[in-house]
Amino acid sequence: MLGERAALNCLARASGVATASWGSVREAEGAGWGGRLAGTRKTTPGFRLVEKYAMMVGGVASHRYDLSGMLMVKDN
């Protein structure tokens, strides 16, 4: 039973992330924006792969999988 609760919590978290991602994509499309949405913010510690996968399921592009995957240059 202990493992079942943990698995359900992980599944519920991933489902919430995917639903929020899907809603953001639909909102951007409704506004006529033709670009791609990318998840660039930090994820919950220990759930990086789960949350990145849930974003991709929701239709949001993954910026990178870990901190060594890509370099982001910002012009401030």
PyMOL commands that set and color helices and strands:
alter all, ss='L'
color gray80, all
select helices_A, chain A and resi 2-30+48-58
alter helices_A, ss='H'
color red, helices_A
select strands_A, chain A and resi 38-39+61-62
alter strands_A, ss='S'
color yellow, strands_A
deselect
rebuild
show_as cartoon
